[in-house]
Structures are given as C-alpha cells and as structure tokens.
Amino acid sequence: MTKTTVGILPHGGQLIDLLDESDATRQAAEKLPSLTINAWNLSDLELIGIGGFSPLTGFMSEADYRGVVDNMHLTNGVLWSIPITLPVDEATAETVTIGQEVALKTADGTLYGTLTVTDKFRPDKQVEAQKVYGTTESAHPGVKRMLDNGDVYLGGPIKLLKQPSHGEFDQFYMAPKATRQMFHELGWETIVGFQTRNPIHRAHEFIQKTALESVDGLLLNPLVGETKADDIPADVRMDSYQTILKHYYPADRVRLVIYPAAMRYAGPREAILHATVRKNYGCTHFIVGRDHAGVGDYYGTYEAQALITSVESELGMGFFKFENSFYCKRCGSMATAKTCPHPDDDHISLSGTKVRKMLSDGVVPPKEVSRPEVAQVLIDGLKRKAAMVHE
C-alpha cells in the first residue's frame, strides 16, 4: 500500500498498490491451483490492484458484501456503494478451501493475479438485485449479468501480477498514482472528473465546460470495459473524444485517460462508485448529470444526484450537478431550465438512443446536438465496424 501526499486524499486515506510483477512471485503463482476469470472479473482485479477501488484490497468478504448491499458501507465504516465480488459456480466452489491461495487466469491461460480465499458464501441475488440495481428484472443488463454469474462468491485479498493490456488504448492508460503525479506536475489543485460510456455531444460539452470554468483542469475518463451490445464501441468513441478535444477544448486544461472498468448500469449507486474512483485518481470534483449510469427507465432523472447529495460529506469531494441541457434557438446557446425562460418548442434535444440510431444510419445529427466533425468520426467508425461484421 502506498501513501500519497499529492492532492486530495484517496478514499479511505490510502492509495492501494498491489501490483507485483516480479519473476519470483509469478513463478510461485504458476504452481498454484487456478480459477478462470472473465473480462468483468479482470477489470475488477485490475482496479483493486492499481488502487482505483481504494480502500479495497481484494474481492469482498461476506461481511463487507452484506454491509455494502444493505447500507452502502464496509465493515470498517467507509462508504462503498457497489459489491465487488468474484462469483464462481458450485462445482468450482467445491474445489476451493478457506485459506487457500489460487491463481487467477483468463480463459487463454494468462496469469493475472492471485487470491487468498478468506470467504466462500452464497449471496441472496434477489436481495442484491433489488438493493443495488433497484430492480430484480433480468431485462436490466446489470441484473442479468449478476444472475448469470456463479452462485458462490469468493472473497479475500489479491495480488495483481500482470497489468492487462488495453491494446490501442494503452497510450491513454494511467494508474491512479500516475494521474495524481500528472496533476501535481501540471499544477492543477482542483480537477473535475467526467465519466462517460457515450460519445460527447453538445450537452456533455456544455456541462464539462461550465465545470471547467471553476476548476484548474478536466479529467475526461471514459469507461472502456464491457458495455451493452448496443452501446457505441469503445474504439469508435475514443476517436470521437480525440476529435472534440482537438477542435473545441484548451489543450492545457484537459487530459484524456481511460477508465478500464465494466459498466454495471446501477444508476444512483454506480454514480457513487464513479465518484469514488475519480477521487482515487486524484479528482477533487465530479460531474453528475441527468440519469447518471442509468439504463432504460429504471431510475429517476435526478435520483443519482439525490443519492450523491445524501453521502456528499462522506465522499469528501465537490460535485457539479446539472439539469438536462439543450440548445435553445431563441437564446442561441446551450442552456438548462435554470437559465432559459423559453418553451420546449424552442429547444433542440435528442435522446442518446435516437442519436445512436441516426449515427448508425449514417445521418449526421443537427449541429446543435453534435459537433459535425465528431458525428462524422462516429458515422465512419460505425460503418467500419459494420463492414467488419459482414466480411
């Protein structure tokens, strides 16, 4: 574990660092019995290991799991909103004993870490679904993923023995200790973090720049792990981020760094997780927009903001909470209901679903909704993906 004096304190007070890439540790781990982990588990393993999930030092024990599900707190009293667990099936669970150290490998046999098993328990998934996701419906992508996973959870401390490759995104990868050092070198004392799994449209640009008026810098921190099949692919989105930053943002006040996590679509609770992680990356502020981390109609428009407000003092960081923004034809600018007096007929605003449909069809959305250069990058990228599928 590494103590840090750069910027805001990490969540829980210490920035966790469990990366051990020594040959001796790897050779010893190769001799251990192994468990196969999927991409979701790997992203959690990585974020625990690099400190993104500080103060977690492993997959949750039963006591921590129940504390998080029931009241959003670890047993040590620290706020934590989402269970970080390692599910396995019944047959695999039978082969694992308490106190045993096991290697964690992906399906291709690559060794990424180890787990010392301290807990083996069967969760009530219906309770977890209702309390964490607010629904037990399997139509919810986060609930479906949780229900499809194994019915036994393993808990215990981990070691991260190998940094996962992020392929073409490696140039945008930084661990929390590196982003903290970067902010220090840039002289940024106040940093606002922005989470996204979507391309940046004009509404996003508006709220980011509004926040940027009040802080030293913006960390654009897009999620590049698992998302829904109908979300725009991460590589296409990354091209769009670079395009909009190049043309419309001051280069010395924004940094683009990937967030290598899976998307849980847990709405209000995931908003807290997103803020917590950005705090660990060194952000002093975080943007919470409408329906943050939501999906479908499962959450109220500002439910995430309300939950964040209830735990703001425990998070110990500042928040920018924005209402739905739109382009007003009469104002001639982006606005929200707080700043624009004109009726809805004067507003131009399209849902993310409708914009994605337009882009998939090769239709450039109105310039009041999406920057034309960005829209063209997205259209070209989606065409390229479609051509690859049909080859």
ZIVEN-V733859 format. One record per residue. N is the residue number from 1. RES is the residue in three letters. SS is DSSP state (a for helix, b for strand, c for the rest). PSI is psi in radians with two decimals (999 if undefined). OMEGA is omega in whole degrees, 0 to 359 (NA if undefined). Layout:
{{N	RES	SS	PSI	OMEGA} {N	RES	SS	PSI	OMEGA}}
//
This chain:
{{1	MET	c	2.40	185} {2	THR	b	2.16	174} {3	LYS	c	2.57	181} {4	THR	c	2.50	176} {5	THR	c	0.10	183} {6	VAL	c	1.96	174} {7	GLY	c	-2.66	182} {8	ILE	c	2.48	178} {9	LEU	c	2.51	175} {10	PRO	c	2.84	179} {11	HIS	c	2.21	183} {12	GLY	c	-0.14	174} {13	GLY	c	-0.35	181} {14	GLN	c	2.44	175} {15	LEU	b	2.03	183} {16	ILE	c	2.42	176} {17	ASP	c	1.79	185} {18	LEU	c	0.36	180} {19	LEU	b	2.17	178} {20	ASP	c	1.75	183} {21	GLU	c	0.39	181} {22	SER	c	2.58	180} {23	ASP	a	-0.67	182} {24	ALA	a	-0.78	180} {25	THR	a	-0.72	180} {26	ARG	a	-0.77	181} {27	GLN	a	-0.68	178} {28	ALA	a	-0.68	182} {29	ALA	a	-0.57	180} {30	GLU	a	-0.35	181} {31	LYS	c	-0.14	182} {32	LEU	c	2.70	169} {33	PRO	c	2.63	187} {34	SER	b	2.70	172} {35	LEU	b	2.54	177} {36	THR	b	2.22	179} {37	ILE	c	2.67	180} {38	ASN	c	-3.10	183} {39	ALA	a	-0.64	179} {40	TRP	a	-0.87	179} {41	ASN	a	-0.69	182} {42	LEU	a	-0.72	179} {43	SER	a	-0.68	176} {44	ASP	a	-0.75	178} {45	LEU	a	-0.79	181} {46	GLU	a	-0.79	183} {47	LEU	a	-0.55	172} {48	ILE	a	-0.82	186} {49	GLY	a	-0.64	183} {50	ILE	a	-0.07	177} {51	GLY	c	0.03	177} {52	GLY	c	-0.55	179} {53	PHE	c	0.40	176} {54	SER	c	2.39	14} {55	PRO	c	0.27	181} {56	LEU	c	2.43	177} {57	THR	c	0.11	180} {58	GLY	b	-3.06	174} {59	PHE	b	2.54	194} {60	MET	c	2.44	171} {61	SER	c	2.94	179} {62	GLU	a	-0.71	182} {63	ALA	a	-0.77	178} {64	ASP	a	-0.73	179} {65	TYR	a	-0.85	183} {66	ARG	a	-0.64	177} {67	GLY	a	-0.68	180} {68	VAL	a	-0.81	180} {69	VAL	a	-0.80	187} {70	ASP	a	-0.71	186} {71	ASN	a	0.28	175} {72	MET	c	0.59	176} {73	HIS	b	2.48	172} {74	LEU	c	2.93	181} {75	THR	c	-0.37	178} {76	ASN	c	0.07	176} {77	GLY	c	-0.05	181} {78	VAL	c	2.39	178} {79	LEU	b	2.30	173} {80	TRP	c	2.31	194} {81	SER	c	-0.38	187} {82	ILE	c	2.29	176} {83	PRO	c	2.32	175} {84	ILE	c	1.76	192} {85	THR	c	2.84	176} {86	LEU	b	1.69	181} {87	PRO	b	2.47	173} {88	VAL	b	2.83	179} {89	ASP	c	2.95	184} {90	GLU	a	-0.75	183} {91	ALA	a	-0.74	179} {92	THR	a	-0.72	181} {93	ALA	a	-0.62	180} {94	GLU	a	-0.44	183} {95	THR	c	-0.11	185} {96	VAL	c	2.37	179} {97	THR	c	2.66	178} {98	ILE	c	2.35	182} {99	GLY	c	-0.19	182} {100	GLN	c	2.49	172} {101	GLU	b	2.29	181} {102	VAL	b	2.63	176} {103	ALA	b	2.53	179} {104	LEU	b	2.00	184} {105	LYS	b	2.62	173} {106	THR	c	3.02	186} {107	ALA	c	-0.44	180} {108	ASP	c	0.09	177} {109	GLY	c	0.06	180} {110	THR	c	2.24	180} {111	LEU	b	2.17	180} {112	TYR	b	-0.39	182} {113	GLY	b	-3.05	176} {114	THR	b	2.74	176} {115	LEU	b	2.24	170} {116	THR	b	1.97	190} {117	VAL	c	2.02	176} {118	THR	c	-0.34	183} {119	ASP	b	2.50	174} {120	LYS	b	1.96	188} {121	PHE	b	2.80	179} {122	ARG	c	1.98	181} {123	PRO	c	2.80	169} {124	ASP	c	1.74	187} {125	LYS	a	-0.49	178} {126	GLN	a	-0.71	177} {127	VAL	a	-0.79	179} {128	GLU	a	-0.79	180} {129	ALA	a	-0.84	184} {130	GLN	a	-0.76	185} {131	LYS	a	-0.61	183} {132	VAL	a	-0.77	185} {133	TYR	a	-0.20	180} {134	GLY	c	0.17	180} {135	THR	c	2.71	173} {136	THR	c	0.13	183} {137	GLU	c	2.25	180} {138	SER	c	-0.16	175} {139	ALA	c	-0.37	176} {140	HIS	c	2.18	186} {141	PRO	a	-0.61	178} {142	GLY	a	-0.73	178} {143	VAL	a	-0.76	180} {144	LYS	a	-0.80	179} {145	ARG	a	-0.76	181} {146	MET	a	-0.76	180} {147	LEU	a	-0.58	181} {148	ASP	a	-0.34	180} {149	ASN	c	2.99	181} {150	GLY	c	2.75	185} {151	ASP	c	0.02	177} {152	VAL	b	2.34	179} {153	TYR	b	2.37	175} {154	LEU	b	2.36	179} {155	GLY	b	2.73	177} {156	GLY	b	2.92	182} {157	PRO	b	2.63	181} {158	ILE	b	2.89	164} {159	LYS	b	2.44	175} {160	LEU	b	2.01	186} {161	LEU	c	-0.25	181} {162	LYS	c	2.27	176} {163	GLN	c	2.17	177} {164	PRO	c	2.52	175} {165	SER	c	2.47	175} {166	HIS	c	0.40	172} {167	GLY	a	-2.20	183} {168	GLU	a	-0.22	180} {169	PHE	a	-0.03	184} {170	ASP	a	-0.56	180} {171	GLN	a	-0.29	180} {172	PHE	a	0.20	182} {173	TYR	c	2.33	172} {174	MET	c	2.39	173} {175	ALA	c	2.81	181} {176	PRO	a	-0.68	180} {177	LYS	a	-0.51	179} {178	ALA	a	-0.70	179} {179	THR	a	-0.66	178} {180	ARG	a	-0.74	178} {181	GLN	a	-0.69	179} {182	MET	a	-0.80	179} {183	PHE	a	-0.70	179} {184	HIS	a	-0.79	181} {185	GLU	a	-0.55	177} {186	LEU	a	-0.27	183} {187	GLY	c	0.30	179} {188	TRP	c	2.11	176} {189	GLU	c	-0.46	177} {190	THR	c	2.20	186} {191	ILE	b	2.27	176} {192	VAL	b	2.31	178} {193	GLY	b	2.52	178} {194	PHE	b	2.13	178} {195	GLN	b	2.35	173} {196	THR	b	2.61	170} {197	ARG	c	0.14	182} {198	ASN	c	2.84	172} {199	PRO	c	2.73	178} {200	ILE	c	2.06	175} {201	HIS	c	-3.08	186} {202	ARG	a	-0.59	178} {203	ALA	a	-0.74	176} {204	HIS	a	-0.81	181} {205	GLU	a	-0.73	181} {206	PHE	a	-0.84	183} {207	ILE	a	-0.59	177} {208	GLN	a	-0.80	183} {209	LYS	a	-0.56	175} {210	THR	a	-0.77	177} {211	ALA	a	-0.67	183} {212	LEU	a	-0.36	175} {213	GLU	c	-0.37	188} {214	SER	c	-0.05	182} {215	VAL	c	3.05	182} {216	ASP	c	-0.55	184} {217	GLY	b	2.85	180} {218	LEU	b	2.25	170} {219	LEU	b	1.84	174} {220	LEU	b	1.97	194} {221	ASN	b	1.23	184} {222	PRO	b	2.48	177} {223	LEU	b	2.27	182} {224	VAL	c	0.17	176} {225	GLY	c	-2.77	183} {226	GLU	c	2.35	174} {227	THR	c	-3.13	177} {228	LYS	c	2.69	182} {229	ALA	c	-0.53	183} {230	ASP	c	0.04	172} {231	ASP	c	2.65	179} {232	ILE	c	2.28	184} {233	PRO	c	2.60	186} {234	ALA	a	-0.67	183} {235	ASP	a	-0.62	177} {236	VAL	a	-0.75	179} {237	ARG	a	-0.72	181} {238	MET	a	-0.66	175} {239	ASP	a	-0.69	182} {240	SER	a	-0.64	179} {241	TYR	a	-0.77	181} {242	GLN	a	-0.64	181} {243	THR	a	-0.83	183} {244	ILE	a	-0.61	178} {245	LEU	a	-0.67	181} {246	LYS	a	-0.69	189} {247	HIS	a	-0.41	191} {248	TYR	a	0.02	181} {249	TYR	c	2.57	175} {250	PRO	c	2.16	188} {251	ALA	a	-0.50	184} {252	ASP	a	0.06	184} {253	ARG	a	0.14	180} {254	VAL	b	2.47	173} {255	ARG	b	2.40	180} {256	LEU	b	2.03	181} {257	VAL	c	2.33	181} {258	ILE	c	2.65	173} {259	TYR	b	1.85	190} {260	PRO	c	0.90	185} {261	ALA	c	2.81	170} {262	ALA	c	2.61	179} {263	MET	c	2.24	182} {264	ARG	c	-0.34	180} {265	TYR	c	0.64	184} {266	ALA	c	0.25	173} {267	GLY	a	-2.18	185} {268	PRO	a	-0.77	181} {269	ARG	a	-0.62	179} {270	GLU	a	-0.49	175} {271	ALA	a	-0.72	178} {272	ILE	a	-0.75	177} {273	LEU	a	-0.79	180} {274	HIS	a	-0.72	178} {275	ALA	a	-0.77	181} {276	THR	a	-0.79	180} {277	VAL	a	-0.75	180} {278	ARG	a	-0.55	173} {279	LYS	a	-0.74	178} {280	ASN	a	-0.56	177} {281	TYR	a	-0.17	176} {282	GLY	c	0.10	179} {283	CYS	c	2.40	178} {284	THR	c	-0.29	181} {285	HIS	b	2.81	181} {286	PHE	b	2.49	180} {287	ILE	b	2.25	175} {288	VAL	b	1.95	181} {289	GLY	c	-2.79	179} {290	ARG	c	2.45	176} {291	ASP	c	0.85	182} {292	HIS	c	2.23	179} {293	ALA	c	0.37	182} {294	GLY	c	3.02	177} {295	VAL	c	2.40	180} {296	GLY	c	-2.41	180} {297	ASP	c	0.51	186} {298	TYR	c	-0.41	185} {299	TYR	c	2.62	176} {300	GLY	c	2.69	186} {301	THR	c	-0.72	183} {302	TYR	c	0.41	180} {303	GLU	a	-0.69	179} {304	ALA	a	-0.71	179} {305	GLN	a	-0.68	180} {306	ALA	a	-0.75	180} {307	LEU	a	-0.73	177} {308	ILE	a	-0.76	181} {309	THR	a	-0.64	183} {310	SER	a	-0.35	182} {311	VAL	c	0.25	186} {312	GLU	a	-0.73	182} {313	SER	a	-0.57	179} {314	GLU	a	-0.56	179} {315	LEU	a	-0.56	175} {316	GLY	c	0.58	176} {317	MET	c	2.93	180} {318	GLY	b	2.73	182} {319	PHE	b	2.45	169} {320	PHE	b	2.01	183} {321	LYS	b	1.99	187} {322	PHE	c	2.51	171} {323	GLU	c	3.00	178} {324	ASN	c	2.25	180} {325	SER	b	2.77	186} {326	PHE	b	2.95	173} {327	TYR	b	2.22	178} {328	CYS	b	2.12	182} {329	LYS	c	-0.62	182} {330	ARG	c	-0.66	175} {331	CYS	c	-0.51	184} {332	GLY	c	0.48	183} {333	SER	b	2.99	172} {334	MET	b	2.59	182} {335	ALA	b	3.09	171} {336	THR	b	3.09	179} {337	ALA	c	-0.34	179} {338	LYS	c	-0.40	186} {339	THR	c	-0.22	184} {340	CYS	c	2.23	181} {341	PRO	c	0.00	190} {342	HIS	c	2.74	184} {343	PRO	c	2.91	183} {344	ASP	a	-0.52	181} {345	ASP	a	-0.38	180} {346	ASP	a	-0.03	186} {347	HIS	b	2.46	175} {348	ILE	b	2.00	182} {349	SER	c	2.24	180} {350	LEU	c	2.53	177} {351	SER	c	2.73	177} {352	GLY	a	-0.66	180} {353	THR	a	-0.77	181} {354	LYS	a	-0.69	178} {355	VAL	a	-0.76	179} {356	ARG	a	-0.70	179} {357	LYS	a	-0.76	179} {358	MET	a	-0.81	181} {359	LEU	a	-0.74	179} {360	SER	a	-0.55	179} {361	ASP	c	0.02	180} {362	GLY	c	0.31	182} {363	VAL	c	2.19	178} {364	VAL	c	2.11	178} {365	PRO	c	2.83	178} {366	PRO	c	2.53	182} {367	LYS	c	-0.37	177} {368	GLU	c	-0.23	180} {369	VAL	c	-0.72	183} {370	SER	c	2.42	175} {371	ARG	c	2.29	184} {372	PRO	a	-0.69	180} {373	GLU	a	-0.68	181} {374	VAL	a	-0.75	179} {375	ALA	a	-0.70	181} {376	GLN	a	-0.68	176} {377	VAL	a	-0.74	180} {378	LEU	a	-0.77	179} {379	ILE	a	-0.81	180} {380	ASP	a	-0.72	180} {381	GLY	a	-0.73	179} {382	LEU	a	-0.64	176} {383	LYS	a	-0.74	179} {384	ARG	a	-0.74	179} {385	LYS	a	-0.76	180} {386	ALA	a	-0.68	180} {387	ALA	a	-0.66	179} {388	MET	a	-0.65	180} {389	VAL	a	-0.61	185} {390	HIS	a	-0.07	179} {391	GLU	c	999	NA}}
//
